[in-house]
Amino acid sequence: MSTEAKPFLKWAGGKGQLLSQLSEHLPERISKEPFTYIEPFVGGGAMLFYMLQYFGNIRKAVINDVNEDLILTYRIIKCDVEALIANLDRLEKDYLAITDQNGRSQIFYEVRERYNQHIGDSIDRASQLIFLNKTCFNGLYRVNRRGQFNVPFGKYANPTICNAKLLRADSQLLQSAKVEICQGDYAQTIQHIDGLTFVYLDPPYRPLDATSSFTAYAKGDFNDDDQKALAAFCHQLNDAGCYWMESNADCSAKNPEDTFFEELYKDYRIVRVYASRFINANPEKRGKLTELLIKNYE
């Protein structure tokens, strides 16, 4: 992956360290013909930036997420990146000028409050999101049931809040490719299937156990009924004749009796890849474990 264009946020479940394994399981046909690329749960965008850089034959790309502020930030980076950089640069200078953690903590919670109160225009909101991501505890994005960002302050000595080079590279890539940025329910993306189409799905993962649940990327949870609805959506994609691949948790590795996904996707191919989990409040729960790749092709 290019050292320039890459995710501008740290995102739970991000696929940056899995790209080499994911690339081995892409449909062979998309390397030979023009195709449409769809990502219904774009998140941090590691897979998006990989695909845009290494597949010059993408005819059209469509990204979507239910998280309104995340999608707003993608749009700002694509269309108004210099204003975003100017805002972030001011935030970074003000923040780093304060050397004690108490002063920095005060700025952090002031920005968090403005973010949760929706104070500011779209540039401000995108800047607040990136600032909070770079300065909060463990780089986590999490909201409560009211949709409010509730991650506490992170005590980083010298965080990079304004990475102008990266933001410009991302903006250039989003502009150069035919990228349509959508916000809402993932199911709406089916209308963008166009000829040879590859869909990569990276939904909120099903928790491995009762204490590992982390589905609050946006207001509301992604429960087992939602996982079943997603499987039905994958059946629709299959019937529409497109290729699709989904990432999800390997629940049966934790509990051999938990064959939820094996049963749900019994008509498709399931393979396992090794992933490292870095975002966890408990360091003992970070480390390597397997994840599922489910796909409708060999």
C-alpha positions in Angstrom: 0.0 0.0 0.0 1.2 3.5 -0.8 2.8 5.4 2.1 0.7 8.4 1.1 -2.9 7.4 0.5 -4.2 5.4 3.4 -6.8 5.7 6.2 -7.0 9.1 7.8 -8.6 7.6 11.0 -7.7 4.8 13.3 -10.8 2.6 13.1 -11.8 -0.4 15.2 -11.7 -3.4 12.9 -9.6 -1.6 10.3 -8.2 -3.8 7.6 -4.7 -2.2 7.1 -2.8 -5.1 8.5 -5.0 -7.7 6.7 -4.6 -6.3 3.2 -2.0 -8.8 2.0 -4.2 -11.7 3.0 -7.4 -10.1 1.7 -5.8 -9.4 -1.7 -5.0 -13.2 -2.0 -8.8 -13.9 -1.9 -10.0 -11.3 -4.4 -11.8 -12.6 -7.5 -9.3 -13.3 -10.3 -11.6 -11.8 -12.9 -11.4 -8.2 -11.5 -7.7 -8.1 -12.4 -8.5 -8.6 -16.0 -11.7 -6.5 -16.8 -13.1 -3.1 -15.9 -15.4 -3.5 -12.9 -17.5 -1.6 -10.3 -16.3 -1.7 -6.7 -18.8 -1.3 -3.8 -18.1 -1.1 -0.1 -21.3 -0.8 2.0 -19.5 -0.5 5.4 -16.5 1.7 4.4 -15.3 2.5 8.0 -11.6 3.6 8.0 -11.3 2.8 4.3 -8.1 0.7 4.3 -9.6 -1.7 1.7 -11.0 1.3 -0.3 -7.6 3.0 -0.7 -5.9 -0.3 -1.5 -8.4 -1.1 -4.3 -8.2 2.4 -5.7 -4.5 2.4 -5.9 -3.9 -1.1 -7.2 -6.9 -1.6 -9.5 -6.7 1.1 -12.2 -9.4 -0.8 -14.0 -12.1 0.2 -11.5 -14.8 1.8 -13.6 -16.8 3.1 -10.7 -16.5 2.9 -6.9 -19.3 3.3 -4.4 -18.7 3.7 -0.7 -21.3 3.9 2.1 -21.5 4.0 5.9 -24.3 4.6 8.3 -22.1 6.9 10.3 -23.0 10.4 9.1 -19.9 12.2 10.4 -17.6 9.6 8.9 -19.2 10.0 5.5 -19.2 13.8 5.9 -15.5 13.7 6.5 -14.9 11.6 3.4 -16.8 14.2 1.4 -14.9 17.1 2.9 -11.6 15.3 2.2 -12.6 14.7 -1.4 -14.0 18.2 -2.1 -12.6 20.7 0.4 -9.4 19.3 1.8 -7.5 22.6 2.1 -10.1 24.1 4.4 -10.0 20.9 6.5 -6.2 21.1 6.7 -6.2 24.7 7.7 -8.7 23.9 10.5 -6.7 20.9 11.7 -3.5 22.8 11.6 -4.9 25.4 14.0 -6.2 22.7 16.3 -2.9 20.9 16.3 -0.9 24.1 17.1 -3.2 25.1 19.9 -3.2 21.6 21.4 0.6 21.0 21.2 1.4 24.5 22.6 0.0 23.2 25.9 2.6 20.9 27.6 0.7 19.7 30.6 -1.9 16.9 30.3 -4.5 18.7 32.4 -4.6 21.6 29.9 -4.7 19.2 26.9 -7.5 17.3 28.6 -9.5 20.5 28.9 -9.2 21.2 25.2 -10.1 17.6 24.4 -13.3 17.7 26.4 -14.2 21.1 25.0 -13.9 19.8 21.5 -15.8 16.6 22.4 -18.6 18.7 23.8 -18.8 20.9 20.7 -18.8 17.7 18.6 -21.7 16.2 20.6 -23.6 19.4 20.5 -23.2 19.7 16.8 -21.5 23.2 17.1 -19.9 24.4 13.9 -20.2 23.9 10.2 -19.3 20.8 8.1 -15.5 21.7 8.1 -15.6 22.1 11.8 -17.4 18.8 12.3 -14.9 16.9 10.1 -12.0 18.6 12.0 -13.5 17.7 15.3 -13.9 14.0 14.3 -10.3 13.7 13.2 -9.0 15.6 16.3 -10.9 13.4 18.7 -9.7 10.3 16.9 -6.1 11.4 17.2 -6.3 12.5 20.8 -8.8 10.1 22.5 -8.0 7.0 24.4 -6.6 4.3 22.1 -7.8 6.0 18.9 -11.3 4.5 19.4 -14.5 5.7 17.9 -17.5 4.8 20.0 -20.9 6.4 20.7 -23.5 5.8 23.4 -27.1 5.0 22.7 -27.9 8.7 22.2 -25.3 8.8 19.5 -22.8 10.8 21.5 -19.1 10.3 21.3 -18.0 9.1 24.7 -14.4 8.0 24.5 -12.2 9.6 27.1 -9.0 11.6 26.8 -5.8 9.9 25.6 -2.5 10.9 27.1 -0.3 11.0 23.9 2.9 13.1 24.1 3.0 14.2 20.5 0.0 13.1 18.4 -0.1 14.0 14.7 -3.5 15.7 14.3 -3.0 17.4 10.9 -1.3 15.0 8.5 -1.6 17.3 5.5 0.4 15.0 3.1 -1.9 12.1 3.8 -5.1 14.1 3.5 -4.0 15.6 0.2 -3.1 12.1 -1.1 -6.4 10.7 0.0 -8.2 13.7 -1.6 -6.4 13.3 -4.9 -7.2 9.5 -5.0 -10.9 10.1 -4.2 -11.1 12.8 -6.9 -9.2 10.9 -9.6 -11.3 7.8 -9.3 -15.0 7.7 -10.0 -16.0 7.5 -6.3 -19.6 8.0 -5.2 -19.9 8.6 -1.4 -23.2 7.5 0.1 -24.6 7.6 3.7 -27.3 5.3 5.1 -28.3 1.7 5.3 -25.9 -0.7 3.5 -28.8 -2.3 1.6 -29.1 0.8 -0.6 -25.8 0.0 -2.3 -27.4 -2.9 -4.3 -28.8 -0.3 -6.7 -25.2 0.5 -7.8 -24.4 -2.9 -9.2 -23.3 -2.3 -12.8 -21.9 -5.0 -15.0 -18.9 -6.9 -13.4 -19.2 -5.8 -9.8 -17.2 -6.8 -6.6 -18.7 -6.0 -3.2 -16.5 -6.1 -0.1 -18.5 -6.2 3.2 -16.9 -5.3 6.5 -19.9 -5.0 9.0 -19.7 -4.6 12.7 -18.4 -8.0 13.9 -20.5 -10.4 15.9 -18.9 -10.5 19.4 -16.8 -13.5 20.3 -18.2 -13.4 23.9 -20.4 -11.3 26.1 -17.5 -9.1 27.2 -16.0 -8.4 23.7 -19.0 -6.7 22.1 -18.1 -3.6 20.2 -20.7 -2.6 17.7 -21.4 1.0 18.5 -19.8 2.8 15.6 -23.1 4.6 15.3 -26.3 4.9 17.3 -27.8 1.4 17.7 -26.3 -2.1 17.8 -25.7 -4.7 15.1 -27.1 -7.8 16.6 -27.7 -11.4 15.4 -30.9 -10.4 13.6 -28.9 -7.8 11.7 -26.3 -10.4 10.9 -29.1 -12.6 9.4 -30.4 -9.6 7.4 -26.9 -9.1 6.1 -26.7 -12.7 5.0 -30.0 -12.2 3.1 -28.5 -9.2 1.5 -25.5 -11.3 0.4 -28.0 -13.8 -1.1 -29.4 -10.9 -3.1 -26.0 -9.9 -4.3 -25.3 -13.5 -5.3 -28.6 -13.6 -7.3 -27.7 -10.4 -9.0 -24.6 -12.0 -10.4 -21.9 -10.0 -8.6 -18.9 -11.2 -6.6 -18.9 -10.5 -2.9 -16.6 -11.1 0.1 -17.4 -10.5 3.7 -15.2 -10.2 6.8 -16.5 -11.2 10.2 -15.6 -12.7 13.5 -14.5 -16.4 13.8 -16.9 -17.3 16.7 -16.4 -21.0 16.4 -12.7 -20.6 17.1 -13.6 -19.1 20.5 -16.4 -21.6 21.1 -16.5 -24.7 18.8 -20.3 -25.0 19.5 -20.9 -21.5 18.1 -21.4 -22.3 14.4 -23.6 -19.3 13.8 -21.7 -18.2 10.6 -21.0 -21.7 9.3 -24.8 -22.3 9.3 -25.7 -18.8 8.1 -23.4 -19.0 5.1 -23.4 -22.8 4.5 -23.9 -22.2 0.7 -20.7 -20.2 0.4 -17.0 -20.6 0.8 -15.5 -19.8 4.3 -11.8 -19.3 4.9 -9.8 -18.1 7.8 -7.2 -15.3 8.0 -5.0 -14.2 10.9 -5.6 -10.7 12.3 -4.0 -8.7 15.1 -6.4 -6.8 17.4 -4.9 -3.6 18.7 -7.9 -1.7 19.9 -8.9 -3.2 23.2 -8.9 -1.5 26.7 -7.5 -4.8 28.1 -3.9 -5.4 26.7 -4.3 -9.1 27.5 -7.1 -9.3 24.9 -4.9 -7.8 22.1 -3.0 -10.2 19.8 -3.5 -12.6 16.9 -6.7 -14.5 16.3 -8.5 -15.8 13.3 -11.3 -13.9 11.3 -13.6 -15.3 8.7 -13.7 -14.4 5.1 -16.9 -15.5 3.4 -17.2 -15.3 -0.3 -19.4 -16.5 -3.2 -16.6 -17.6 -5.5 -13.5 -19.9 -5.5 
